[in-house]
Amino acid sequence: MLDIIFLILVTGLVLFWLDSISKREEAVKHGNKLANEFSLQLLDDTVHCSKIRIVRTTDNWPSLERIYFFYVSSNNENRIHCQLTLVGKKIIGWHIPPYPQ
C-alpha cells in the first residue's frame, strides 16, 4: 500500500514538473509578444515563476495561477522588471512599468 502511495506521489510530481515547463514556455511566448508590442527586447533567461496558487476560473473550476517575472530592455543598458500572470495557458494580467525611450 505504501508503494502505491509513493508511486502516485512521484507520478504527480513529475506531471506537475512537465506542466510547469510548458507553462514557462507559454510565459516566454507571451512575454516576447508583449515586448514586441512595446518595442522592447525580452531577456529570455530572466523569465521565472515566483508564485503559484489555486484560483477559480470563470467556469468555477479550480486552476493554477502562475505569476512570472522577467526583464526587458529598451536600449541594451537598462533592465526593466515586468510581470505576467497566467491561469492555465491564458494570460489574465501583465505589468510593464514606464521606461525611458
C-alpha positions, 0 to 999 in steps of 0.5 A, spaced: 500 500 500 505 504 501 508 503 494 502 505 491 502 511 495 509 513 493 508 511 486 502 516 485 506 521 489 512 521 484 507 520 478 504 527 480 510 530 481 513 529 475 506 531 471 506 537 475 514 538 473 512 537 465 506 542 466 510 547 469 515 547 463 510 548 458 507 553 462 514 557 462 514 556 455 507 559 454 510 565 459 516 566 454 511 566 448 507 571 451 512 575 454 516 576 447 509 578 444 508 583 449 515 586 448 514 586 441 508 590 442 512 595 446 518 595 442 522 592 447 527 586 447 525 580 452 531 577 456 529 570 455 533 567 461 530 572 466 523 569 465 521 565 472 515 563 476 515 566 483 508 564 485 503 559 484 496 558 487 489 555 486 484 560 483 477 559 480 476 560 473 470 563 470 467 556 469 468 555 477 473 550 476 479 550 480 486 552 476 493 554 477 495 561 477 502 562 475 505 569 476 512 570 472 517 575 472 522 577 467 526 583 464 526 587 458 530 592 455 529 598 451 536 600 449 541 594 451 543 598 458 537 598 462 533 592 465 526 593 466 522 588 471 515 586 468 510 581 470 505 576 467 500 572 470 497 566 467 491 561 469 492 555 465 495 557 458 491 564 458 494 570 460 489 574 465 494 580 467 501 583 465 505 589 468 510 593 464 512 599 468 514 606 464 521 606 461 525 611 458 525 611 450 
